[in-house]
C-alpha cells in the first residue's frame, strides 16, 4: 500500500448547529492522506489527521510540508462523491481568468496553466 497527500473538498452544513442553522452551506477544502492499493487505485483516506502538528523536530515537519505541493497538481477529490474528482474548472481563482476584449475571448493566467492537470481546465475555460 502506498499513500500521498491530496486536496479534498466537501460541503459543510450548518443545519446541525442551532445558533447557525440559517447560514448557507459552504464548500471546504483540506489536505488529506490518500491510500492506494497495489494497483494504484484509491483504497481509502484519513481526514482526521493534522499533518502539520506535533513533530519531534523541525526537519521532520519540513519534510511533511515538502510533500504538500504535489497535492495541488493532482485532481481534487470530492468527499461527498467519493472517490470521484471535484470539477476542477471551479477551482481557477477569479484573478486568474478574465475576458480579453482585444482578442474577444476568455484568457486564463493561472500560474500552473502549463502543467498538465491545469492545462485542460484553462483550455476548457478559454474555449467558452
C-alpha positions as CSV (number, residue, x, y, z in Angstrom):
1,X,0.0,0.0,0.0
2,X,1.2,3.5,-0.8
3,X,-0.1,6.9,0.1
4,X,0.3,10.6,-0.6
5,X,-1.3,13.9,0.3
6,X,-4.2,15.1,-1.8
7,X,-6.6,18.0,-1.7
8,X,-10.2,17.1,-0.9
9,X,-13.4,19.0,-0.8
10,X,-16.8,18.6,0.8
11,X,-19.9,20.6,1.7
12,X,-20.2,21.7,5.3
13,X,-23.7,22.3,6.5
14,X,-24.7,24.5,9.5
15,X,-28.0,22.7,9.9
16,X,-26.8,20.8,13.0
17,X,-25.6,24.0,14.8
18,X,-28.7,25.5,16.3
19,X,-27.3,29.1,16.5
20,X,-26.1,29.0,12.9
21,X,-28.7,26.8,11.2
22,X,-29.8,29.7,8.9
23,X,-26.4,30.0,7.3
24,X,-25.9,28.7,3.9
25,X,-23.8,25.5,3.3
26,X,-20.2,26.1,2.3
27,X,-17.6,24.1,0.4
28,X,-14.4,23.4,2.4
29,X,-11.0,22.2,1.2
30,X,-8.4,20.2,3.1
31,X,-5.2,18.2,2.7
32,X,-5.8,14.6,3.5
33,X,-3.8,11.3,3.4
34,X,-5.0,9.1,0.5
35,X,-4.1,5.4,0.4
36,X,-3.7,3.3,-2.8
37,X,-3.9,-0.4,-3.4
38,X,-1.1,-2.4,-5.1
39,X,-2.6,-1.5,-8.5
40,X,-2.5,2.3,-7.7
41,X,-6.3,2.6,-7.2
42,X,-7.6,4.8,-4.4
43,X,-8.3,2.5,-1.4
44,X,-9.2,4.9,1.4
45,X,-8.3,8.1,3.2
46,X,-7.7,9.7,6.6
47,X,-9.2,13.1,7.0
48,X,-9.0,13.4,10.8
49,X,-5.2,13.9,10.7
50,X,-3.5,17.3,11.1
51,X,-0.2,16.5,9.3
52,X,1.4,19.8,10.5
53,X,1.0,19.2,14.2
54,X,3.3,17.7,16.9
55,X,6.5,16.7,15.1
56,X,9.6,15.8,17.1
57,X,11.9,18.0,15.0
58,X,12.0,20.9,12.6
59,X,13.4,18.8,9.8
60,X,10.6,16.2,10.2
61,X,7.9,18.9,10.0
62,X,9.6,20.4,6.9
63,X,9.7,17.0,5.3
64,X,6.0,16.7,5.7
65,X,5.4,20.2,4.4
66,X,7.5,19.4,1.3
67,X,5.0,16.7,0.5
68,X,2.1,19.2,0.1
69,X,2.8,21.0,-3.2
70,X,2.4,17.9,-5.4
71,X,-1.2,17.6,-4.0
72,X,-2.1,20.9,-5.7
73,X,-1.2,19.4,-9.1
74,X,-3.4,16.4,-8.8
75,X,-7.2,16.4,-9.3
76,X,-9.2,17.4,-6.2
77,X,-11.1,14.6,-4.6
78,X,-14.8,15.0,-3.8
79,X,-15.5,13.6,-0.4
80,X,-19.3,14.0,-1.0
81,X,-18.9,11.8,-4.0
82,X,-16.0,9.6,-3.0
83,X,-13.7,8.7,-4.8
84,X,-14.7,10.9,-7.7
85,X,-12.9,14.1,-8.6
86,X,-14.3,17.6,-8.0
87,X,-14.9,19.6,-11.2
88,X,-11.6,21.5,-11.4
89,X,-13.0,24.3,-13.5
90,X,-14.5,25.6,-10.3
91,X,-11.0,25.9,-8.8
92,X,-9.5,28.5,-11.1
93,X,-9.1,31.6,-8.9
94,X,-11.1,34.5,-10.1
95,X,-8.0,36.6,-10.6
96,X,-6.6,34.0,-13.0
97,X,-9.4,34.3,-15.5
98,X,-10.6,37.2,-17.4
99,X,-12.1,38.2,-20.7
100,X,-9.6,39.6,-23.2
101,X,-11.5,42.3,-25.0
102,X,-8.8,42.8,-27.7
103,X,-9.0,39.1,-28.7
104,X,-12.6,38.7,-27.8
105,X,-12.1,35.5,-25.8
106,X,-11.6,34.2,-22.3
107,X,-8.0,34.0,-21.0
108,X,-6.5,32.0,-18.2
109,X,-3.5,33.4,-16.3
110,X,-3.3,30.6,-13.8
111,X,0.4,30.2,-12.8
112,X,0.0,26.4,-13.2
113,X,-1.5,26.7,-16.7
114,X,1.3,24.9,-18.4
115,X,1.1,21.9,-16.1
116,X,-0.9,19.0,-17.4
117,X,-3.6,19.0,-14.6
118,X,-4.4,22.7,-15.0
119,X,-3.9,22.9,-18.8
120,X,-7.2,21.1,-19.6
121,X,-9.1,23.3,-17.1
122,X,-7.7,26.5,-18.6
123,X,-8.2,25.2,-22.2
124,X,-11.8,24.5,-21.4
125,X,-12.3,28.0,-19.8
126,X,-10.7,29.7,-22.8
127,X,-13.0,27.9,-25.2
128,X,-16.1,29.4,-23.6
